Amino acid sequence: MTNLHQTIKEQIIVALRAKDTIRLDTLRGLYALIMNEMLSAKPPIKGEFFPDDKVLALIKRSAKQRKDSIEQFTAGHRKDLVSKEEAELEILEAFLPKLMSPKEVKAVVKAHVDRLKSAGNFDPKAAGKLTGAIMKELAGKADGAVVKSAIDELLK
C-alpha cells in the first residue's frame, strides 16, 4: 500500500512527463510543504515518508488557503487568478477523502439530537457541546460549516 506522500511524489513525475504545468506547480508546492514539515519535526524525519494523517492536514490547509484566495480574488474581480486557484484547488481535493453530503450530516445531527431528547439531556442552548461531540465523531468526514448549519437548522 502506497502512502500519500509517496503518491504525491509519483504524481509530480507524471505531471512533469505530461507537461501539465498547473498540476506540476501545485504538487511541487505541496511536496515542498511536506518536506519543510518533515525537516521542522523534532527530531527531523529523514529518508522516510511522512504519515498520511499529517499529509492530509497539510493538504487541507493548502485547500483552505486556495478557497480563501478564490474568495479574495473574486471580490477583487481577478477572474484570471480565480481560475488558476480553482484549478489548484481541484488538484488538491483529489487527494482528500470525499466529505459527507449535507443530507448525510443532517441525518447524523438528527440522530444525536433524538438520542439526547430520549435520554432527557437535551438543551437547545447547549449547541456548542452538541457541535463539539458531532465534530469529534465526523472528524475528517464532514465540513465544519455544513455541520454547524445542520445543527442551526435543527435547533430552530
Rosetta silent file (secondary structure, phi, psi, omega in degrees, C-alpha in Angstrom):
SEQUENCE: MTNLHQTIKEQIIVALRAKDTIRLDTLRGLYALIMNEMLSAKPPIKGEFFPDDKVLALIKRSAKQRKDSIEQFTAGHRKDLVSKEEAELEILEAFLPKLMSPKEVKAVVKAHVDRLKSAGNFDPKAAGKLTGAIMKELAGKADGAVVKSAIDELLK
SCORE:     score description
SCORE:     0.000 S_00000001
   1 L     0.000  128.348 -179.103    0.000    0.000    0.000 S_00000001
   2 L   -85.556  149.696 -179.739    1.413    3.314   -1.010 S_00000001
   3 L   -92.034  156.037 -175.362    1.474    6.218    1.297 S_00000001
   4 H   -60.963  -39.017  177.811    0.056    9.627    0.356 S_00000001
   5 H   -59.947  -45.659  179.349    3.470   11.268    0.470 S_00000001
   6 H   -65.175  -39.934  179.145    4.816    8.681   -1.978 S_00000001
   7 H   -61.847  -42.520  179.052    1.763    9.102   -4.228 S_00000001
   8 H   -63.240  -42.320  178.721    2.323   12.861   -4.432 S_00000001
   9 H   -60.690  -41.703  179.075    5.973   12.276   -5.299 S_00000001
  10 H   -69.330  -36.072 -179.790    4.942    9.882   -8.094 S_00000001
  11 H   -68.359  -27.878  175.537    2.280   12.284   -9.366 S_00000001
  12 H   -62.378  -43.368  179.512    4.921   15.002   -9.749 S_00000001
  13 H   -64.382  -42.088  179.145    6.768   12.756  -12.198 S_00000001
  14 H   -62.304  -45.087 -179.930    3.530   12.022  -14.086 S_00000001
  15 H   -65.613  -35.606  178.196    2.703   15.752  -14.310 S_00000001
  16 H   -64.463  -45.160  179.221    6.249   16.510  -15.439 S_00000001
  17 H   -67.403  -33.666 -179.084    6.047   13.968  -18.259 S_00000001
  18 H   -82.901   -6.590 -178.158    2.584   15.211  -19.269 S_00000001
  19 L    58.063   36.690  177.779    3.838   18.823  -19.225 S_00000001
  20 L   -90.640   92.098 -171.206    0.856   19.765  -17.042 S_00000001
  21 H   -66.576  -39.281 -179.655    2.292   22.947  -15.511 S_00000001
  22 H   -65.292  -46.306  179.084   -0.562   23.801  -13.148 S_00000001
  23 H   -63.122  -42.879 -179.956   -0.647   20.283  -11.716 S_00000001
  24 H   -61.684  -47.675 -179.631    3.151   20.186  -11.545 S_00000001
  25 H   -62.937  -41.791 -179.785    3.389   23.540   -9.734 S_00000001
  26 H   -64.125  -46.680 -178.428    0.638   22.589   -7.283 S_00000001
  27 H   -68.717  -36.713  177.178    2.165   19.208   -6.473 S_00000001
  28 H   -64.949  -41.151  177.197    5.667   20.634   -6.172 S_00000001
  29 H   -61.909  -42.221  178.284    4.394   23.268   -3.749 S_00000001
  30 H   -65.441  -42.240  179.372    2.644   20.584   -1.733 S_00000001
  31 H   -63.569  -40.638  177.879    5.740   18.378   -1.775 S_00000001
  32 H   -63.683  -38.698  177.751    7.880   21.305   -0.582 S_00000001
  33 H   -62.447  -42.788  178.700    5.391   21.906    2.230 S_00000001
  34 H   -63.482  -45.770 -179.135    5.655   18.242    3.254 S_00000001
  35 H   -63.569  -39.216  177.470    9.443   18.315    3.162 S_00000001
  36 H   -62.606  -40.675  178.204    9.516   21.504    5.274 S_00000001
  37 H   -65.530  -38.735  179.050    7.265   19.837    7.843 S_00000001
  38 H   -63.556  -41.580 -178.069    9.495   16.762    7.872 S_00000001
  39 H   -74.182  -29.528 -179.108   12.586   18.860    8.487 S_00000001
  40 H   -85.776   -7.032  177.987   10.947   21.014   11.153 S_00000001
  41 L   -67.138  149.667  178.135    9.705   17.961   13.079 S_00000001
  42 L  -107.956  116.519  -15.248   11.502   17.214   16.315 S_00000001
  43 L   -70.637  157.010 -178.690   13.614   15.126   15.629 S_00000001
  44 L   -57.723  141.831  178.634   13.723   15.698   11.857 S_00000001
  45 L   -91.581  122.212 -178.262   12.341   12.834    9.770 S_00000001
  46 L  -124.250  134.049  173.236   14.888   11.751    7.188 S_00000001
  47 L    75.365   -3.405  179.895   14.535    9.194    4.424 S_00000001
  48 L  -108.136  173.147  174.054   11.038    8.123    5.476 S_00000001
  49 L   -95.742  144.088  178.929    7.637    9.061    4.238 S_00000001
  50 L   -69.057  140.850 -178.397    5.528   11.497    6.225 S_00000001
  51 L   -61.219  146.440 -176.569    2.464    9.873    7.883 S_00000001
  52 H   -58.340  -39.002 -177.880   -0.802   10.116    5.927 S_00000001
  53 H   -64.166  -36.577  178.677   -2.689   11.963    8.672 S_00000001
  54 H   -73.868  -36.344  176.625   -0.106   14.745    8.707 S_00000001
  55 H   -65.571  -42.150  178.242   -0.022   14.926    4.895 S_00000001
  56 H   -61.226  -39.066  178.256   -3.829   15.160    4.856 S_00000001
  57 H   -62.985  -40.007  178.108   -3.665   18.029    7.350 S_00000001
  58 H   -67.098  -39.455  178.916   -1.230   19.855    5.049 S_00000001
  59 H   -65.465  -42.780  178.307   -3.444   19.233    2.018 S_00000001
  60 H   -61.090  -42.370  179.519   -6.492   20.524    3.916 S_00000001
  61 H   -63.454  -42.902  178.156   -4.575   23.625    4.941 S_00000001
  62 H   -64.586  -40.514  179.208   -3.484   24.238    1.349 S_00000001
  63 H   -64.614  -40.571  178.828   -7.030   23.708    0.078 S_00000001
  64 H   -64.192  -38.592  177.153   -8.366   26.164    2.650 S_00000001
  65 H   -63.386  -39.469  178.461   -5.786   28.727    1.530 S_00000001
  66 H   -64.672  -41.820  178.855   -6.929   28.245   -2.073 S_00000001
  67 H   -62.406  -42.534  177.553  -10.575   28.741   -1.067 S_00000001
  68 H   -63.519  -41.082  178.532   -9.674   31.937    0.776 S_00000001
  69 H   -63.579  -41.636  178.725   -7.692   33.154   -2.234 S_00000001
  70 H   -59.955  -43.436  178.740  -10.610   32.419   -4.561 S_00000001
  71 H   -60.760  -46.013 -178.745  -12.869   34.456   -2.302 S_00000001
  72 H   -67.570  -42.512 -179.699  -10.441   37.382   -2.239 S_00000001
  73 H   -68.468  -33.272  176.712   -9.740   37.304   -5.971 S_00000001
  74 H   -66.026  -42.982  177.951  -13.457   37.131   -6.733 S_00000001
  75 H   -63.819  -31.531 -179.640  -14.034   40.196   -4.563 S_00000001
  76 L   -89.975    5.285  179.181  -11.175   41.917   -6.410 S_00000001
  77 L    57.690   43.041  177.504  -12.593   40.964   -9.849 S_00000001
  78 L  -109.701   76.430 -175.616   -9.483   38.984  -10.795 S_00000001
  79 H   -63.166  -30.648  178.400  -11.025   36.184  -12.849 S_00000001
  80 H   -63.293  -43.040  179.499   -7.623   35.112  -14.212 S_00000001
  81 H   -75.369  -31.314  178.074   -6.335   34.371  -10.731 S_00000001
  82 H   -62.475  -45.493 -178.030   -9.634   32.812   -9.652 S_00000001
  83 H   -64.965  -36.511  177.848   -9.448   30.220  -12.439 S_00000001
  84 H   -65.605  -46.002 -179.986   -5.836   29.349  -11.524 S_00000001
  85 H   -65.105  -38.049  178.553   -6.713   28.923   -7.839 S_00000001
  86 H   -64.603  -39.084  178.106   -9.791   26.826   -8.709 S_00000001
  87 H   -64.494  -42.678  178.571   -7.650   24.516  -10.844 S_00000001
  88 H   -65.737  -39.596  178.620   -5.158   24.111   -7.998 S_00000001
  89 H   -62.486  -41.060  178.675   -7.982   23.512   -5.521 S_00000001
  90 H   -62.031  -39.580  178.766   -9.389   20.767   -7.737 S_00000001
  91 H   -65.051  -44.536 -179.276   -5.979   19.061   -7.832 S_00000001
  92 H   -66.744  -40.479 -178.257   -5.643   19.227   -4.027 S_00000001
  93 H   -66.232  -21.092  177.482   -9.187   17.994   -3.417 S_00000001
  94 L   -65.162  -24.282 -179.663   -8.418   14.874   -5.456 S_00000001
  95 L   -90.228  -13.522 -178.447   -6.131   13.783   -2.597 S_00000001
  96 L   -87.370  148.891  175.855   -8.686   14.463    0.137 S_00000001
  97 L   -67.017  151.987 -179.674  -11.253   11.891    1.226 S_00000001
  98 L   -67.265  130.885 -179.908  -14.793   12.514   -0.011 S_00000001
  99 L   -84.715  155.856  178.655  -16.760   14.550    2.505 S_00000001
 100 L   -67.638  148.132  177.781  -20.257   13.681    3.637 S_00000001
 101 L   -74.539  160.115  177.489  -23.132   15.424    1.890 S_00000001
 102 H   -57.826  -33.671  179.249  -25.231   17.961    3.816 S_00000001
 103 H   -65.528  -42.159  178.577  -28.101   15.442    3.826 S_00000001
 104 H   -66.313  -40.346  179.014  -25.886   12.770    5.463 S_00000001
 105 H   -64.031  -42.703 -179.659  -24.594   15.274    8.025 S_00000001
 106 H   -61.529  -37.362  178.331  -28.133   16.342    8.847 S_00000001
 107 H   -64.286  -41.350  178.592  -29.082   12.686    9.472 S_00000001
 108 H   -65.500  -43.653  179.729  -26.168   12.277   11.923 S_00000001
 109 H   -62.790  -43.554  179.914  -27.079   15.522   13.703 S_00000001
 110 H   -61.990  -40.500  178.305  -30.737   14.469   13.918 S_00000001
 111 H   -61.831  -41.974  178.121  -29.708   11.109   15.403 S_00000001
 112 H   -63.487  -45.979 -179.127  -27.646   12.899   18.078 S_00000001
 113 H   -63.274  -44.060  179.529  -30.478   15.295   18.914 S_00000001
 114 H   -62.151  -40.523  179.088  -33.016   12.441   19.080 S_00000001
 115 H   -64.048  -41.510  178.481  -30.707   10.429   21.343 S_00000001
 116 H   -67.652  -38.852  179.185  -30.275   13.401   23.693 S_00000001
 117 H   -64.704  -42.418 -178.690  -34.038   14.079   23.720 S_00000001
 118 H   -68.374  -28.598  178.565  -34.840   10.453   24.553 S_00000001
 119 H   -84.208   -9.118 -179.564  -32.281   10.490   27.390 S_00000001
 120 L    78.989   13.216 -178.406  -33.751   13.730   28.725 S_00000001
 121 L  -102.062   12.620 -173.529  -30.396   15.541   28.389 S_00000001
 122 L   -82.678  128.237  174.853  -31.388   17.832   25.537 S_00000001
 123 L  -134.457  111.193 -177.849  -30.842   21.556   25.994 S_00000001
 124 L   -58.662  -21.781 -179.678  -31.254   23.705   22.866 S_00000001
 125 L   -79.265  -12.902 -178.038  -28.919   26.289   24.409 S_00000001
 126 L   -95.540   42.232 -179.449  -26.080   23.750   24.546 S_00000001
 127 H   -63.752  -30.328 -179.809  -25.488   23.779   20.789 S_00000001
 128 H   -63.494  -43.337  178.716  -21.759   24.224   21.379 S_00000001
 129 H   -66.282  -40.203  178.330  -21.443   20.930   23.225 S_00000001
 130 H   -62.914  -44.261  178.850  -23.520   19.205   20.548 S_00000001
 131 H   -61.009  -44.270  179.405  -21.336   20.678   17.815 S_00000001
 132 H   -60.415  -44.222 -179.099  -18.181   19.532   19.605 S_00000001
 133 H   -65.581  -41.920 -179.409  -19.457   15.980   20.004 S_00000001
 134 H   -69.522  -40.773  179.417  -20.576   15.732   16.394 S_00000001
 135 H   -64.867  -33.926  177.416  -17.346   17.246   15.041 S_00000001
 136 H   -65.505  -41.157  179.791  -15.349   14.741   17.078 S_00000001
 137 H   -69.407  -38.423 -175.191  -17.379   11.911   15.547 S_00000001
 138 L  -100.689   19.674 -178.175  -17.215   13.292   11.995 S_00000001
 139 L   -54.481  122.138  179.559  -13.607   14.487   12.091 S_00000001
 140 L    80.427   -6.879 -178.381  -12.267   14.471    8.541 S_00000001
 141 L  -104.496  -20.904 -176.633  -15.573   13.210    7.162 S_00000001
 142 L  -142.092  150.331  177.609  -17.601   16.421    7.126 S_00000001
 143 L   -76.642  136.259 -178.000  -17.024   20.138    6.704 S_00000001
 144 H   -60.219  -36.619  179.068  -17.474   22.107    9.923 S_00000001
 145 H   -64.649  -37.536  178.769  -19.627   24.755    8.224 S_00000001
 146 H   -67.320  -41.833  178.629  -22.020   22.056    6.991 S_00000001
 147 H   -62.612  -46.245 -178.976  -22.256   20.567   10.490 S_00000001
 148 H   -61.713  -43.925 -179.497  -22.911   23.981   12.024 S_00000001
 149 H   -66.001  -35.914  178.373  -25.634   24.828    9.505 S_00000001
 150 H   -66.525  -39.927  178.169  -27.305   21.429   10.074 S_00000001
 151 H   -66.187  -46.278  179.272  -27.296   21.987   13.844 S_00000001
 152 H   -60.100  -39.971 -179.664  -28.633   25.516   13.487 S_00000001
 153 H   -65.383  -42.711 -178.311  -31.377   24.283   11.176 S_00000001
 154 H   -75.155  -24.832 -178.106  -32.471   21.509   13.539 S_00000001
 155 L   -92.497    2.944  179.617  -32.383   23.695   16.654 S_00000001
 156 L   -67.078    0.000    0.000  -34.587   26.457   15.198 S_00000001
